[in-house]
Amino acid sequence: MDTSRSMLFPPAKLHAAKDATAAAVRLLPEGTAFAVLSGHFHAAVVHPGPDQPGLAVAGPGERAAAVRAVRILDADGGTAIGTWLDLARRLLKDHPAPVKHVLLLTDGRNEHDHRAAMTLETALDACEGRFVCDAWGIGDDWDAELLLRITRRLHGRAGAVREEAELTFAYEELVTGLLGTAVPELRIRLTPTPGTVIRQVKQVVPGEQELLPTEGPGRGTEYITRAWGEEVRHFQVVLAADPTGRERGEDLQLAAVEVVVPDFGHPVRLPRPRPVLVRWTDNPLDASRRHPGVRRQELYHQASAAVARAYRAWLRGSDGRAVADRELARALHLAADLGDPQLLDALRRIEDTPGGGRIRTGLKDVDWQHLILSSAMTTPPRHPAAEPPPDPGVPPDADALVECPGCGWLGPADSVYCGGECGRRLDGPSA
């Protein structure tokens, strides 16, 4: 919880932060390990207290003590968020909990980072992969890009409230969602065929996040995605391969993709591995066609860039008005193409008249910060996705093998495509 001096202006801001923190603490189930931190130029443990080792364990007494400690907090000093995150990392470092989550609330712009004991960038390097962090803004002076920078590195989500009184409800929703976490960690395992190179794996829905590779078994590479609840996420994989000597006009396997979950004490039913296919062609028209999901992501990038250009132009006052209007109109057009009602609603909040495509007068900087956050969120298409292939049922004997008639590759008997040099469908004609 931000306790820098700016939280005192207006006083309702600090009161709302205390109310929201207290509400979050009250929702913690019995036995949940937790701590409440305050952050300004330095960070401190509010509960269980600076002299107490480790974390508190939720129970009636601990929850009540934490709420009392929050109620008497005062605000002073500057903002150095790197020190806040580093204290959270040190508290969570040796704890065995499978899900480690931090909720960060700030009203500022990290303006004292250059004087801090630990800069934000250094803290993010140290914290990445250690816990998930959601970052929230309150008041009129928070920085959307700062929140997005934190949450993209720490695999969380950024949000903000327009009115201080909304924060308690937002925190209650957040904590309720966290308590519904079904899987603390899920890994995407990619196993490329020989000659195929993995260029990039990233999440694209509900927000863009680069996934870092870790070594998997055999030729496989694993990409870690953090705690899952009941939700849908979309990912994009970029592969590179040489088409020289490959068959044209038929599906060939470039890689196999599967999801794996570390053992955390609860069984999880996972889908079977699936092939990543390519169809090489000499037809330039076919080669130029984009996957609808890739095209959708490009439109989101364009909309977000248009919002950023409109904001920069708006900062120039009357000199940038024409550019700001033009970029707003472009962002509205892109949001309509995407069919994203949330983004359209966010854009219309800064529009003068519906359909006019002009920036309204009297905007505050915080209005743009809310819009920047909204433009960073992505949604899947509204039409239903194609049904996944049916589960093939009981797999064959784990020791059974199938040989590819094309290149002689040996693989599991339930393989549909060759995982070797040729990548061809195994029930198709041999080379």
HELIX and SHEET records of a PDB file:
HELIX    1   1 ARG A    5  LEU A    8  5                                   4    
HELIX    2   2 PRO A   11  ARG A   26  1                                  16    
HELIX    3   3 PRO A   60  ARG A   71  1                                  12    
HELIX    4   4 ILE A   81  LEU A   92  1                                  12    
HELIX    5   5 ASP A  113  ARG A  115  5                                   3    
HELIX    6   6 LEU A  120  CYS A  127  1                                   8    
HELIX    7   7 ALA A  144  ARG A  153  1                                  10    
HELIX    8   8 GLU A  164  GLU A  166  5                                   3    
HELIX    9   9 LEU A  167  LEU A  179  1                                  13    
HELIX   10  10 PRO A  284  SER A  288  1                                   5    
HELIX   11  11 PRO A  292  LEU A  315  1                                  24    
HELIX   12  12 GLY A  317  GLY A  320  5                                   4    
HELIX   13  13 ARG A  321  LEU A  338  1                                  18    
HELIX   14  14 PRO A  341  ARG A  348  1                                   8    
HELIX   15  15 ASP A  365  SER A  375  1                                  11    
SHEET    1   A 2 ALA A  33  PHE A  34  0                                        
SHEET    2   A 2 ALA A  56  VAL A  57 -1                                        
SHEET    1   B 2 VAL A  36  GLY A  39  0                                        
SHEET    2   B 2 ALA A  43  HIS A  47 -1                                        
SHEET    1   C 3 HIS A 101  THR A 106  0                                        
SHEET    2   C 3 VAL A 132  GLY A 137  1                                        
SHEET    3   C 3 ALA A 158  ALA A 160  1                                        
SHEET    1   D 5 PRO A 213  GLU A 215  0                                        
SHEET    2   D 5 THR A 221  TRP A 228 -1                                        
SHEET    3   D 5 VAL A 183  PRO A 192 -1                                        
SHEET    4   D 5 ASP A 251  VAL A 260 -1                                        
SHEET    5   D 5 ARG A 274  ARG A 279 -1                                        
SHEET    1   E 3 GLN A 209  GLU A 210  0                                        
SHEET    2   E 3 VAL A 197  VAL A 205 -1                                        
SHEET    3   E 3 HIS A 234  ALA A 240 -1                                        
SHEET    1   F 2 LEU A 401  GLU A 403  0                                        
SHEET    2   F 2 LEU A 410  PRO A 412 -1                                        
END                                                                             
